[in-house]
Amino acid sequence: LTLGIFLVLTLTSCVTNLPLNKQFYNNKKVGVILQVDSIGMAKSGGQGLLDMALTPGNKFTEPLKKVEPKLNMNETMKTEIANILKGKNKTFEFITENFNYANLNKFEKPNSNKRYSKKNFRNFKSKNNVDVIMYVKVKYGILVSYYGMIELEKQGYVNIRIEVVDLADNSLLQQEFFQTSAKMNGNWKKGEDYGNLSNSIQDAINNSIKTLKTKL
């Protein structure tokens, strides 16, 4: 019954990455959908079912909530994406309406060698007057490595999923998943207002932004 629970965290990394297609740089307006999950705890390592049940990570909930406002992740990511697109002279807008990826209709792939999004984004073309959707999903917080019920290591982490979809036919112009992490310097509970915890997550955020700039 032993499970590699790191699969829970990295399942989307099984998706084959697709580098950004040069068509993205054509004169097309981009609609950016940015989704940043609430700060949280993720696991890596190996645990059995009982181990997982006995290590829910509740002790991290309140400390993470305390450092979340200081990190300002949503605005940080929005600013960085905007700066990247401006630097490439792209016309874009952020789509702020309520959005649930899971609720999008499935896309029936045509008989073609192109790669397509599994979800149908094409309604955004007329509804938002955009030609391309850039969907960016962000998760971040503390990553705890386990062996059974034993905590081995704690790090700040960020994982980012990017899907760029051409709304003309729902084909993929890019599909990327990457994760960054940063060591915890000292006990995660120590430091003023959980400073060690906050600094580690901030370092992971900084690392993720550097990687993001190489992907777009």
N, C-alpha and C positions, 0 to 999 in steps of 0.2 A: 504493500500500500504506500510505499514511499513515493513522494511526488517531487518533481523538480519545480518548485513554486516560482522560480524565476521565469517560467513560461507565462505566468499570469501577467508579469510586467512586460515581457518582450514579445508577446504573441504577434503584435503587428509588425515586428521586425522580420517575420517570415515572409512578408510581402516583398516581392522583388523590387528593388529601387530602380527608378527610371530617371536619369538626369534631365534637367530642364531642356526642353526642345527649343531650338532657335526661333521657331515660329512665335514664341512668346514675345519676342522683341519687335514683332510687327506692330502696326498701328492699331492696336486693339485695346479697348477699355477693360480694366480688370476690376472685378468685384471681390473684395477680400472678406472672407468669413473667418474671424478669429474666435476660437473657443478656448478659454483658459479654465481648466478645472480648479475647484477649490484646493488649497494646499492639503497634502495628505501624506500618508505613510505607504511605502511600497516594500516588498520583500524580495530577496534573492536567496539562493542557496537551496538546500534540500530539507524537506520536512515531510513527516507522515501526517495523516489526517488529524490525529490527536494533537500532534505538535502545533498544527495550524490553529486548531480550536483553542489551545491554551496560550497562544501568543497573538491576540487580536490587535495589539498595538494601541490600546486605549490610552496608555500613559502619555502618548505623543500628541493626543488630540488638542488639549488646551495649550501646551507650549507652541504648537504649530499655529494655532489661531492667534496667539499673541505676536508672533513674528510676521504673520501674513501682511498686515498693513504696511509694515516697513519695507517689504520687498516690492510691493506695487507691481505685481507681475503683469497684469493685463495692460496697464499703460506703458510699461517698459517694452513689451512685445509689440504693441501697436505703434509706438514711436520708431522702433527699429525697422519694422516692416515698411512703414511709410518712408523712412530715410533711404532704404534700399531701393524702393520703387522710384522715388524721386531721382535718385542717382542714375537710374537707367532710363530716365525721361518717360516713364510709363504714366498714362492717365489711369487713375484708380479711384475707388471709393470704398469705404468700409460699410459692409451691410450689417446693420445693427438689429434687424428684426429678429424675433425669436426663431431659433433654428435648432432642429434635432436631426442629426445625420441618420439615426436609425429609422426615422419616420419617412425619409425620402423613398420614393418608389424604386424598385430594382430596375436596372437597365438591362434590356435584352440585347446582348452583343450581336451585331451583324456579322455576316461572313466576310471578315476582313483581317488583314495582318496587323492592323492597328491595335493598340491597347486602349481599353476603355475603362471608365470608372464603373464600379459595380452599382453605383447609385445614379439616378437620373437627375442631373442638375439643370437640364435645359430650360425649365420654367423661369429661371433667373434672367434669361436673356431678354424677354419682353417685360417681365415684371420690374427689373432693375436697370434695364437699358445698358447691359454690359455684355461683352463678348467672351470673356474668360472668367472663371471662378477660381480663386486661390483659397483653398480651405486649409486652415492651419489649426491643428489641435495640440494643446499643450497640457502636460501633466507635470507636477513638480512637488518637491517636499523633501522628506527624509527617506533614504533607502537603507533598510536594515538587512544585513546578511545573517542567515541562520544556519546552524547545524543542529537539526532537531529543534530543541527548545532553547539552545544556547545562542545568544547573540554574539556574533563574531566581529562585526564592523558596522559602523554607521557613517553614512555619507549624505551630503546634499546631492540631489539629482534633478534633472530636467529631461523629459523626453518629448520630442516634437514630431508630429506627423504632418506632412505636406502633400496635398493633392491639388494639382493645377489642371483644370478641365476646360477644353475648348467647347463652348456651348453650341457651336455649329453642328457638331455630331456627337458630343459627349466623350470625345477621345481624350486620353491623358497626354498632357504636355509635360507633366512631371509627377513623380510619386517617390517620396522620400520618407524614411523614418530614421531618426538618430537619437541617441541618448548621451548625455554628458553627466559627469559626477565630479565631486570634489571632496577631499578628505576633511574629516572633522578634526580641527586642531584643539585637542583637549576634550574634556567631558561635555557631552551635548547639553547637560543641564546647567553647566556653569556659565559664568559671565553675566554681566548686567543684562536683564531682560532676555536671557537665553542667547547671549551674544555669540557663543561658539556655534550654536545651531543656525542662527541667522546668517553668520558669515559663511558657513559652509554652503548653504543653499544659494547665497548670493554669488559665491565663486562658481557654482554650477551654472547659474543663470548667465554669468559673464562668458563662461566657456560655450554655452549653447548659442549665444549671440555671435560669437566668432565663427562657429560652425555654420550657422544660418547664413552668414554673409558669403560663405563659399558655395552654398547650395542654390542661391537665387541670382 
